[in-house]
């Protein structure tokens, strides 16, 4: 039962989520126009018009055909909602078009708790929207969001469950595969699926990749004569087939696709991934990439929860940095902390931990540091700044703090918020954990449109991370009202810990 809504004289929900802050610096997920045009996708079937009371034709109506041996994509998910503290009817009372727009307008969250919540709502097996017609539009929106967030592991599982026979799903799987170094597998699967009609650039690339360079050249000439490839595509593919065919460097495309990325790499003019959308960072994790590029890519992905902290640490631990400066100082600091922990050396850790905290904080990587060492550093009794950092890392990692640390983070973790909140951030947190939900969202919960309310909450809490304290209060109150009070406390702890690091 929802508490009585108390109106507030503050900016409305839509204004709150648009306020400036760290999240506002990120593009909406739908703005990442990065997928390759690898497959000719048939136009969607026209919608079924409402049948008139009296027919004016003896012709049979349009028949909708769906293979019985394939799962319905909109029903697909990776986990049971109850395992994530969510309801199975998360989306049931919402309209598919509204949800798709909401998902596409999401920006990559910066807080680990919001990253996890967004990932959970995108991947649970929940009843699809009431007007989904048991299709795949909402599935594709969720899948695109996972890909744009760099969550390749979950996206791959979602596509495996749906199968690759559908062209729209296959083109996404194709791009994921070639960005992770499995382009041979992608081309083989394309040849093995009769339902897939590759576009000319994809066909030419795969012919060359299989060693049939003559067929690739003939296909390019045919495509050019038919006018079905652009001038830029012709230049790229010509250089790919014959590196000496044209003098000079090719101008980089404004919005390269994964196939473009691979073509430029093949001709010796690789595109730098830091200037490309987040999914391209996965290409720099391949073993053929240099160590520094792999470090930068892993750090970029770790900021958004797209790789596990252990994967980042394994790259850090490959060798000893041979230079100073960034990112080498960060790598050295992380290795010093790990070495002190292995030796169970509290004195060495007291020296190494503050430096690692400062360097990882500057790179917005404190959550990764906390996940790797938070539980261990709390076991070693340290005093001074190192002791306070150990407590904060334990809290950030989700472990209870036994220390009598009077910091705001420890107060939030103990849920022992003082009545006299002199700190504005703590006051906003306390209000969010105690107040009623905002009027702008109460109707969504009353109508059982919980999924929409949770998407709103992620946006609001992220706006709160940008110091919009009204948004923070509203976002936390929505989480509490929808049964995710622990998630609200996790977000509060993250905000206070990382705010103290600034």
C-alpha positions, 0 to 999 in steps of 0.5 A: 500500500502506497503512503499518502503522497505529499506534494512538494514545491520543487521542480517536476520529475522531467526537469529533475532528470534533465538537470546537469550532472555526471550522467548528463555528460553521457549520451542516451543509449539510443544516440549510439548509432554504432551497429553495422548494416550487415544484414538485409532486414525485411521491412516490418509487416503492416499492423493489423487493422481493427476489423470492421463490423461488416466485411467488404471483401471475401478475401481472407484476412492477413495471417500472422506466421510465427515459427513454433520451434523458436522462443518468443524474444519478448519473454526471454530473460536470464534470471527469475525476477524474485532472485533480484527482488523484483516482481514478475509483472514488472512490465505487464501494465505498461505500453511497449512504445513507452518502455522502449522510449524510456530504455532508449533515453537512459544514460549509462549509470555511474553508481554501481547500485544503479548499474546493477539495478538497470542490468537486472530490470533489462535481463529478468524474465518478466511478463512483457508489455500488454501490447507487445503482441508477443514479438521482439520489439521490447526484447531488441530495445533491452538487447540494444541497451545491454550492448550500448552499456558494454554488457557483452556477456549478458547480451550474448546470453540473451541472443543465445536464448533467442537464437540467431535466425532472425536478421535483427538479432543476427546483425547484433550478434555479428557485431558483438562477435567481430568486436571480440575477435571471432569474426571467422565464427561470425562469417561461418554462421552467416553462411550457414543460415539461409534466413540471413541475407548479408549486405554487400559490405558484409558479404565482401568482408566474409568472402575475403576473410575466408580467403576467396579474394577473387570472389570478394573483388568481383562482388565489390565490382558488381555492387559498385556497378549496381549502385548498392554501396556508397562511395565511402564503402567502396573506398574502404572495401577496395583498400581492404582488398588491395592495400596499394590500390589508392595512395594516402590515408582514408578519412575516418568515418564520422560514426564507424560501425564495428565492420568499419572498425575491423576494415580500418584495422585490417588496412593498417589505419586503426581507429582509436576506441577512446573516441568511439562508443563504449562497446568498441572498448571490448575490441581493445581487450583482445590479446593482439592489443598492446598492454596500455590500450588494454588497460585503458579499455578495461578501466573504461569498461569497469567504470560502467560495470561492463567488466568484472573488477577481477578482469581489470586486476588481471590486466594490471597484474600482467607485468611491472610498469616500466614507466611513470605517469598515468595509467602506470602510477595507477597500475603500480599502486594497485599492485602494491596494495595486492602485494601487501595483502598477500603478505598480510603486511598492515604497515605496507598496506598503510603506506600503499592504500592511501595512494591507491585510493587517491589514484583510483578516485581520480579515475572514477574507479573506487568501486572496482578497488573496493570490490577487489580489496574491500573485504580484505583491508577491513580485516587488517587493523590500521589507524589514521587515514589508511584505517578510514579508507579501509572502512570506506572501501569495505562499505563500498564493497557491501561489507559491514563496517565494524569500525566505530568510524563516525563518518557519514558513510558508516552512519548510512551503513548502520542506518543511524542517521542523525536527526540534525543533518547538517550535511546537505547530502546526508539530509537529502538521503535521510529525506529520501529514505523517510519521505513519501514517493514523489507525486509524479511517479506515484501513479505509475506504482498505483497502476502496477507499472513498476518497471517504469518507476524503477527506470525513473528512479535510476535517472533520479538517483544518477541526477542526485550524484550530480548534486541535484539533491531533490532528485536524490531524495525522490529517487531513493524514495521510489526505490524504497516504495517499490521494495528495494530499500536495500538498493536505496541504502547501497546507493546512499553509501556509494554516494557518500563514500565517493563524495568523501573521496573528492 
